[in-house]
Amino acid sequence: MSFTTKLLGAAATAAVASFALTGAAQADVCNTPSDMGDLGNFQGEVITIAGSMQGKDEENLMATFSCFEQATGAVVKYSGSRDFAALIVADLQSDNAPNIAIFPQPGLAGDMAAEGYLSPLGSDTAAWLAENYADGQGWVDLGTYKNASGEEALYGFPFKQDLKSLIWYSPEQFEDNGYEIPSTMEELIALSDQMVADGNTPWCVGIESGNATGWTATDWMEDIMLRTASAEKYDQWVTNELPFNSPEVIKAMEVYGQFTRNDDYVAGGAASVATTFFGDAPKGLFTTPAQCMMHRQASFIPAFFPNKGEEVTSGEADFFYFPPYSSSNLSYINSKGNVALGAGTLYTITKDSAATRALIEYLKEPKAHEVWMSQGSFLTAHKGADLSAYASDAQRKQGEILVNATTFRFDASDLMPGAIGAGAFWSEMTAFANGQDAQTTADNIQAAWDAIKTTK
């Protein structure tokens, strides 16, 4: 949902990107492992870009564009605002569009395409994405929308991804207890049981977040849905073609409950989940004695560690991939391969020009990715980008997870209507944490979705 997307922009930067963009670094920023192809000469032509990135992310964005400017002579002007979603709609409707709009939410980009405000990126770009990104067809599908005539085309180019399928832990605690990193969901559950048998508590979980309470529970649900159901079922769930109270969704919720409604599994007991602030939850990894052994959360969470992420640099904290099931022996498992949940931004053309098209071509260059990789707070699914360009070992490991993913799916609640993804889904998952059964929870969310349909 939008709350997570904002956190993944700002807090991830604070946690993992300690690199400061000094003047010297700016001069050397284009010195990356990959060379760049000829993008043409656009001396003095101005390309305007609008997005939501500010602060360090804006600095890194402009550093990335500086290499395009050097190569082509074009001038890139960027305007970033937290109110991007409202501003871009107003600009498009008033015929005051920038050349490129960077959407953090695919749903809004789809709405703008349907109203005829976006220019198609072309079948060649769609084919390039399918070939060069991990789960490339999934990324093509994410950026493909219907236009005002109902015809589908690729409108959104994915550049800068975020990763959510991570489990954080203390290497020292694992070593002291003889625990090994699980590579399958079955091993993760067995490890959790072993921790309980050893007198340890496996998980720290918290979903409290003020008016957004429940969003971390939806992320858990999405990660598990990708592991118990197929990618196709996940996509149907996002659009409600697969109802929220279908057996597949209820099963995923029950698996989530295995982890979070088990007093032996959760620090403070299951009753604490709904009242524990999500940013405080991982701190139990670092207490003496440790209150928990593991915490599932996205790449931004080190910003909420006691030392603001220094634990990752020092080796006090690390992460591993939230693993899939190893087989389909269980009747409800219908997912294959390495699945990953995340988010990201989509670059769209809102006012076409040859220079604008060249900038989209630049985003295909491994160098464009490597420039930002070297600055921090950036992950990419581009299989051609050199992993050695990453600013830290932690980001390199996350990047490896992305490029090895056979299935990547965007945060489902970000793709659902706001009344569901940032409404009923949040509130009902909070009720589930407080003891409401899975069937009632799913029925209530489906009822909220049905209510939206009847009002249209």
C-alpha positions as CSV (number, residue, x, y, z in Angstrom):
1,M,0.0,0.0,0.0
2,S,1.0,3.6,-0.3
3,F,2.1,3.7,3.4
4,T,4.7,1.0,2.7
5,T,5.8,2.6,-0.5
6,K,6.6,5.9,1.2
7,L,8.6,4.1,3.9
8,L,10.5,2.1,1.3
9,G,11.6,5.4,-0.2
10,A,12.6,7.4,2.8
11,A,13.6,4.9,5.5
12,A,15.4,2.5,3.3
13,T,17.7,5.4,2.3
14,A,18.4,6.2,5.9
15,A,19.1,2.5,6.8
16,V,21.3,1.3,3.9
17,A,22.6,4.3,2.0
18,S,25.3,5.8,4.2
19,F,27.2,6.9,1.1
20,A,27.2,10.7,1.0
21,L,27.1,12.2,-2.5
22,T,30.0,14.6,-2.3
23,G,31.3,16.7,-5.2
24,A,34.1,14.2,-5.9
25,A,31.6,11.3,-5.9
26,Q,29.4,13.3,-8.3
27,A,32.3,13.6,-10.7
28,D,33.0,9.8,-10.6
29,V,29.4,8.6,-10.5
30,C,29.4,7.6,-14.1
31,N,32.4,5.3,-13.7
32,T,30.6,2.0,-13.4
33,P,31.5,-1.5,-14.6
34,S,29.4,-1.3,-17.8
35,D,29.9,0.9,-20.8
36,M,27.0,2.8,-22.4
37,G,25.7,2.7,-26.0
38,D,25.1,5.6,-28.3
39,L,21.9,7.4,-27.2
40,G,22.1,10.2,-29.7
41,N,22.7,14.0,-29.5
42,F,20.1,16.2,-27.9
43,Q,22.3,19.2,-27.0
44,G,20.3,21.7,-25.0
45,E,17.0,19.9,-25.2
46,V,15.1,19.9,-21.8
47,I,13.4,16.8,-20.5
48,T,11.0,17.5,-17.6
49,I,10.3,14.8,-15.0
50,A,7.8,14.7,-12.1
51,G,7.8,12.2,-9.3
52,S,7.5,11.7,-5.5
53,M,11.2,11.3,-4.7
54,Q,12.8,13.9,-2.5
55,G,15.9,14.2,-0.4
56,K,18.6,11.5,-0.9
57,D,16.5,9.7,-3.4
58,E,16.2,12.8,-5.5
59,E,20.0,13.4,-5.3
60,N,20.6,9.8,-6.5
61,L,18.1,10.2,-9.2
62,M,19.8,13.3,-10.5
63,A,23.2,11.7,-10.3
64,T,21.8,8.9,-12.5
65,F,20.4,11.3,-15.0
66,S,23.7,13.3,-15.0
67,C,25.3,10.4,-17.0
68,F,22.6,10.7,-19.6
69,E,23.1,14.4,-19.8
70,Q,26.9,14.0,-20.3
71,A,26.3,11.4,-23.0
72,T,23.6,13.3,-25.0
73,G,23.8,17.0,-24.1
74,A,20.2,17.0,-22.9
75,V,19.2,18.8,-19.8
76,V,17.0,16.9,-17.2
77,K,14.8,19.0,-14.9
78,Y,13.1,17.1,-12.0
79,S,10.3,18.2,-9.7
80,G,9.6,16.0,-6.7
81,S,6.7,16.3,-4.3
82,R,5.0,14.2,-1.6
83,D,1.8,15.4,-3.3
84,F,2.8,13.9,-6.6
85,A,-0.3,11.8,-7.1
86,A,-2.6,14.8,-6.9
87,L,-0.3,17.1,-8.8
88,I,0.3,14.9,-11.8
89,V,-3.4,14.4,-12.3
90,A,-4.0,18.1,-12.2
91,D,-1.1,18.7,-14.6
92,L,-2.2,16.1,-17.1
93,Q,-5.8,17.4,-17.0
94,S,-4.6,21.0,-17.5
95,D,-2.4,20.1,-20.4
96,N,0.7,21.0,-18.4
97,A,2.3,17.6,-18.4
98,P,6.0,16.9,-17.8
99,N,7.8,14.7,-20.4
100,I,8.0,11.8,-17.9
101,A,6.0,11.0,-14.8
102,I,7.4,8.5,-12.3
103,F,4.5,6.6,-10.6
104,P,5.1,4.7,-7.3
105,Q,1.6,3.1,-7.7
106,P,0.7,1.2,-10.9
107,G,-3.0,1.8,-10.3
108,L,-2.7,5.5,-10.8
109,A,-0.6,5.1,-13.9
110,G,-3.3,2.7,-15.3
111,D,-6.0,5.3,-14.6
112,M,-4.0,7.9,-16.5
113,A,-3.5,5.6,-19.4
114,A,-7.2,4.9,-19.6
115,E,-7.8,8.6,-19.8
116,G,-5.4,8.9,-22.7
117,Y,-2.7,10.8,-20.9
118,L,0.2,8.3,-21.4
119,S,2.2,7.4,-24.6
120,P,2.9,3.7,-25.3
121,L,6.5,2.6,-24.9
122,G,6.2,0.2,-27.8
123,S,6.4,-3.5,-28.4
124,D,10.2,-3.5,-28.7
125,T,10.5,-2.2,-25.1
126,A,8.0,-4.8,-23.9
127,A,10.1,-7.5,-25.6
128,W,13.3,-6.0,-24.1
129,L,11.8,-6.1,-20.5
130,A,10.6,-9.7,-20.9
131,E,14.1,-10.7,-22.0
132,N,16.3,-8.6,-19.7
133,Y,14.5,-8.4,-16.3
134,A,14.1,-11.3,-13.9
135,D,10.4,-12.4,-14.4
136,G,10.4,-9.9,-17.2
137,Q,6.9,-10.8,-18.4
138,G,5.6,-10.0,-14.9
139,W,7.1,-6.5,-15.1
140,V,5.6,-6.1,-18.6
141,D,2.2,-7.1,-17.3
142,L,2.6,-4.6,-14.4
143,G,3.2,-1.7,-16.7
144,T,0.6,-2.7,-19.3
145,Y,-2.8,-0.9,-19.3
146,K,-5.8,-0.2,-21.5
147,N,-6.0,3.1,-23.2
148,A,-9.1,5.2,-23.8
149,S,-10.1,2.9,-26.6
150,G,-9.7,-0.2,-24.5
151,E,-6.5,-1.3,-26.3
152,E,-3.7,-2.7,-24.2
153,A,-0.1,-1.5,-24.5
154,L,3.0,-1.1,-22.3
155,Y,3.1,2.3,-20.6
156,G,5.2,1.9,-17.5
157,F,9.0,1.1,-17.5
158,P,10.1,-0.3,-14.1
159,F,13.2,1.3,-12.7
160,K,14.2,1.0,-9.0
161,Q,12.7,-1.9,-7.1
162,D,12.1,-2.6,-3.5
163,L,12.1,-6.0,-1.8
164,K,9.8,-7.2,1.0
165,S,10.5,-11.0,1.1
166,L,13.1,-10.8,3.8
167,I,13.6,-12.3,7.3
168,W,15.9,-10.5,9.6
169,Y,17.9,-12.3,12.4
170,S,21.0,-12.1,14.6
171,P,23.9,-14.2,13.2
172,E,25.3,-14.5,16.7
173,Q,22.1,-15.9,18.1
174,F,21.8,-18.4,15.2
175,E,25.4,-19.5,15.7
176,D,25.1,-19.8,19.5
177,N,22.0,-21.9,19.2
178,G,23.3,-24.0,16.2
179,Y,20.5,-22.8,13.9
180,E,21.0,-22.9,10.1
181,I,19.3,-20.6,7.5
182,P,16.2,-22.4,6.1
183,S,16.0,-22.7,2.4
184,T,12.3,-23.9,2.3
185,M,9.1,-23.0,4.0
186,E,9.0,-26.4,5.6
187,E,12.5,-25.8,7.0
188,L,11.4,-22.4,8.3
189,I,8.5,-23.9,10.2
190,A,10.6,-26.7,11.5
191,L,13.2,-24.1,12.7
192,S,10.5,-22.1,14.4
193,D,9.4,-25.3,16.2
194,Q,13.0,-26.1,17.2
195,M,13.4,-22.6,18.6
196,V,10.3,-23.2,20.8
197,A,11.6,-26.6,21.9
198,D,14.9,-24.8,22.9
199,G,13.1,-22.3,25.0
200,N,13.5,-19.5,22.5
201,T,10.7,-17.4,20.9
202,P,10.9,-17.5,17.1
203,W,9.2,-14.3,16.0
204,C,8.8,-10.7,16.8
205,V,5.6,-9.3,15.1
206,G,3.9,-6.0,15.3
207,I,1.2,-4.5,13.1
208,E,0.3,-1.3,15.0
209,S,0.8,1.9,12.9
210,G,-1.7,4.5,14.0
211,N,-4.3,5.0,11.3
212,A,-2.5,2.5,9.1
213,T,-2.6,-0.3,11.6
214,G,-2.7,-3.7,9.9
215,W,-0.5,-2.9,6.8
216,T,2.3,-5.2,8.0
217,A,-0.2,-8.0,8.3
218,T,-1.2,-7.5,4.6
219,D,2.5,-7.8,3.6
220,W,2.7,-11.1,5.4
221,M,-0.4,-12.3,3.7
222,E,0.9,-11.3,0.3
223,D,4.2,-13.1,0.8
224,I,2.4,-16.2,1.9
225,M,-0.2,-16.0,-0.9
226,L,2.7,-16.1,-3.4
227,R,4.0,-19.2,-1.7
228,T,0.7,-21.1,-1.4
229,A,-1.0,-20.1,-4.6
230,S,0.1,-19.6,-8.2
231,A,1.1,-16.2,-9.6
232,E,-2.0,-16.3,-11.7
233,K,-4.2,-16.8,-8.6
234,Y,-2.4,-13.9,-6.9
235,D,-3.1,-11.7,-9.9
236,Q,-6.8,-12.8,-9.8
237,W,-6.9,-12.0,-6.1
238,V,-5.6,-8.5,-6.7
239,T,-8.5,-7.7,-9.1
240,N,-11.1,-9.7,-7.1
241,E,-11.6,-12.1,-9.9
242,L,-10.6,-14.6,-7.2
243,P,-12.8,-13.5,-4.3
244,F,-11.2,-12.6,-1.0
245,N,-13.2,-15.4,0.7
246,S,-12.0,-18.1,-1.7
247,P,-10.3,-21.2,-0.3
248,E,-6.9,-20.1,-1.6
249,V,-7.0,-16.8,0.3
250,I,-8.4,-18.3,3.5
251,K,-5.6,-20.9,3.4
252,A,-3.0,-18.2,3.1
253,M,-4.5,-16.4,6.0
254,E,-4.5,-19.6,8.1
255,V,-0.8,-20.1,7.3
256,Y,-0.1,-16.5,8.4
257,G,-2.0,-17.4,11.6
258,Q,0.3,-20.3,12.1
259,F,3.1,-17.8,12.6
260,T,1.4,-14.9,14.3
261,R,-1.5,-16.4,16.4
262,N,0.7,-18.9,18.2
263,D,1.6,-17.8,21.7
264,D,4.7,-19.9,21.6
265,Y,5.9,-18.4,18.3
266,V,5.4,-14.7,19.1
267,A,7.3,-12.5,21.6
268,G,4.7,-11.2,24.0
269,G,2.2,-13.7,22.9
270,A,-0.3,-13.5,20.0
271,A,-2.3,-10.9,21.8
272,S,0.6,-8.4,21.5
273,V,0.7,-8.4,17.7
274,A,-2.1,-5.8,17.2
275,T,-0.7,-3.4,19.8
276,T,3.0,-3.6,19.1
277,F,4.3,-0.7,16.9
278,F,5.7,-2.2,13.7
279,G,8.9,-0.2,14.1
280,D,9.5,-1.5,17.7
281,A,8.9,-5.1,16.8
282,P,12.4,-5.9,15.5
283,K,14.1,-4.5,18.5
284,G,13.5,-7.8,20.3
285,L,16.3,-9.2,18.1
286,F,18.8,-7.1,20.0
287,T,17.8,-7.4,23.6
288,T,19.7,-9.4,26.2
289,P,18.4,-12.1,26.3
290,A,16.9,-11.9,22.8
291,Q,13.1,-11.6,22.9
292,C,12.9,-13.3,19.5
293,M,15.1,-14.9,16.8
294,M,13.5,-13.7,13.6
295,H,11.5,-10.8,12.1
296,R,9.9,-10.7,8.7
297,Q,10.0,-7.2,7.1
298,A,11.0,-5.3,4.0
299,S,14.4,-3.8,3.2
300,F,13.7,-0.5,5.0
301,I,13.4,-2.0,8.5
302,P,17.0,-1.4,9.6
303,A,16.1,2.3,10.0
304,F,14.1,1.2,13.0
305,F,16.8,-0.9,14.6
306,P,18.2,0.5,17.9
307,N,21.3,1.9,16.1
308,K,19.5,2.9,12.9
309,G,20.9,0.2,10.7
310,E,24.5,0.2,11.9
311,E,23.7,-3.4,13.1
312,V,23.7,-4.5,9.5
313,T,27.1,-2.9,8.7
314,S,28.7,-4.4,11.8
315,G,27.3,-7.9,11.3
316,E,25.0,-7.8,14.3
317,A,22.0,-8.2,12.0
318,D,21.5,-9.9,8.7
319,F,18.7,-11.3,6.6
320,F,17.7,-14.2,4.5
321,Y,15.2,-14.8,1.8
322,F,11.6,-15.7,2.9
323,P,11.7,-19.2,1.3
324,P,9.0,-20.9,-0.8
325,Y,7.7,-24.4,-0.1
326,S,9.9,-27.2,-1.5
327,S,7.2,-29.2,-3.1
328,S,3.5,-29.5,-4.0
329,N,2.9,-32.4,-1.7
330,L,0.5,-30.3,0.4
331,S,-2.9,-30.1,-1.3
332,Y,-3.0,-26.3,-1.0
333,I,0.5,-25.5,-2.4
334,N,0.3,-24.2,-6.0
335,S,3.4,-22.1,-6.3
336,K,6.6,-22.9,-8.0
337,G,10.2,-21.4,-8.1
338,N,11.7,-18.4,-6.3
339,V,8.9,-15.9,-5.6
340,A,9.5,-12.4,-4.3
341,L,7.2,-9.6,-3.1
342,G,8.1,-6.0,-3.5
343,A,7.3,-2.6,-5.0
344,G,8.9,-0.1,-7.3
345,T,8.5,2.9,-9.5
346,L,7.2,3.1,-13.1
347,Y,8.5,5.7,-15.6
348,T,5.9,6.8,-18.1
349,I,5.9,9.2,-21.0
350,T,3.4,12.0,-20.5
351,K,4.7,14.4,-23.2
352,D,6.5,12.7,-26.0
353,S,9.8,13.8,-27.7
354,A,12.8,12.1,-29.2
355,A,14.9,13.1,-26.3
356,T,12.4,11.6,-23.9
357,R,12.5,8.4,-25.8
358,A,16.2,8.4,-25.5
359,L,16.0,8.7,-21.8
360,I,13.8,5.6,-21.6
361,E,16.4,3.9,-23.7
362,Y,19.0,5.0,-21.2
363,L,17.0,3.2,-18.5
364,K,17.7,0.0,-20.3
365,E,21.4,0.5,-20.1
366,P,23.1,-1.5,-17.3
367,K,25.1,1.7,-16.5
368,A,21.9,3.6,-15.5
369,H,21.2,1.0,-12.9
370,E,24.8,0.7,-11.7
371,V,25.1,4.4,-11.1
372,W,22.3,4.3,-8.6
373,M,23.3,0.9,-7.2
374,S,26.6,2.5,-6.3
375,Q,24.9,5.3,-4.4
376,G,22.7,3.1,-2.2
377,S,18.9,2.7,-1.7
378,F,18.4,1.1,-5.1
379,L,17.6,-2.4,-6.2
380,T,17.1,-3.7,-9.7
381,A,15.7,-6.7,-11.5
382,H,17.9,-6.0,-14.5
383,K,19.9,-9.2,-15.2
384,G,22.6,-7.3,-17.1
385,A,23.6,-4.9,-14.3
386,D,26.8,-5.8,-12.6
387,L,26.1,-6.9,-9.0
388,S,29.6,-5.6,-7.9
389,A,28.3,-2.0,-8.4
390,Y,26.1,-2.3,-5.3
391,A,27.1,0.1,-2.5
392,S,26.9,-2.6,0.3
393,D,27.0,-6.3,0.7
394,A,23.4,-6.1,2.1
395,Q,22.1,-4.5,-1.0
396,R,24.1,-6.9,-3.2
397,K,22.4,-9.9,-1.4
398,Q,19.0,-8.3,-1.9
399,G,19.8,-7.6,-5.6
400,E,20.7,-11.3,-6.0
401,I,17.3,-12.3,-4.6
402,L,15.6,-10.0,-7.1
403,V,17.5,-11.2,-10.2
404,N,17.1,-14.9,-9.1
405,A,13.3,-14.5,-8.7
406,T,11.3,-16.6,-11.1
407,T,8.2,-14.7,-10.0
408,F,8.0,-11.1,-8.8
409,R,4.8,-9.6,-7.7
410,F,3.9,-6.0,-6.7
411,D,2.4,-5.4,-3.2
412,A,-1.2,-6.5,-3.7
413,S,-2.7,-3.9,-1.4
414,D,-1.1,-1.2,-3.5
415,L,-2.9,-2.6,-6.6
416,M,-6.3,-3.0,-4.9
417,P,-8.9,-0.1,-4.6
418,G,-8.0,2.2,-1.8
419,A,-11.1,1.2,0.2
420,I,-9.8,-2.3,0.2
421,G,-6.0,-2.2,0.1
422,A,-5.7,0.7,2.6
423,G,-9.0,0.1,4.2
424,A,-10.8,-3.1,4.8
425,F,-7.7,-5.3,4.3
426,W,-5.9,-3.3,7.0
427,S,-8.7,-3.2,9.5
428,E,-9.9,-6.8,9.1
429,M,-6.3,-8.2,9.4
430,T,-6.1,-6.3,12.6
431,A,-9.3,-8.0,13.7
432,F,-7.8,-11.3,12.7
433,A,-4.8,-10.5,14.9
434,N,-7.3,-9.9,17.8
435,G,-8.8,-13.3,17.4
436,Q,-11.4,-13.0,14.6
437,D,-11.5,-16.3,12.5
438,A,-10.1,-16.4,9.0
439,Q,-13.5,-17.1,7.3
440,T,-15.2,-14.1,9.0
441,T,-12.2,-11.9,8.2
442,A,-12.2,-12.9,4.5
443,D,-16.0,-12.6,4.3
444,N,-15.9,-9.1,5.7
445,I,-13.2,-7.9,3.2
446,Q,-15.2,-9.5,0.3
447,A,-18.3,-7.7,1.5
448,A,-16.4,-4.4,1.4
449,W,-15.3,-5.1,-2.1
450,D,-18.9,-6.1,-3.2
451,A,-20.1,-2.7,-1.7
452,I,-17.6,-0.9,-4.0
453,K,-18.9,-2.7,-7.0
454,T,-22.5,-1.8,-6.3
455,T,-21.7,1.9,-6.0
456,K,-20.1,2.1,-9.4
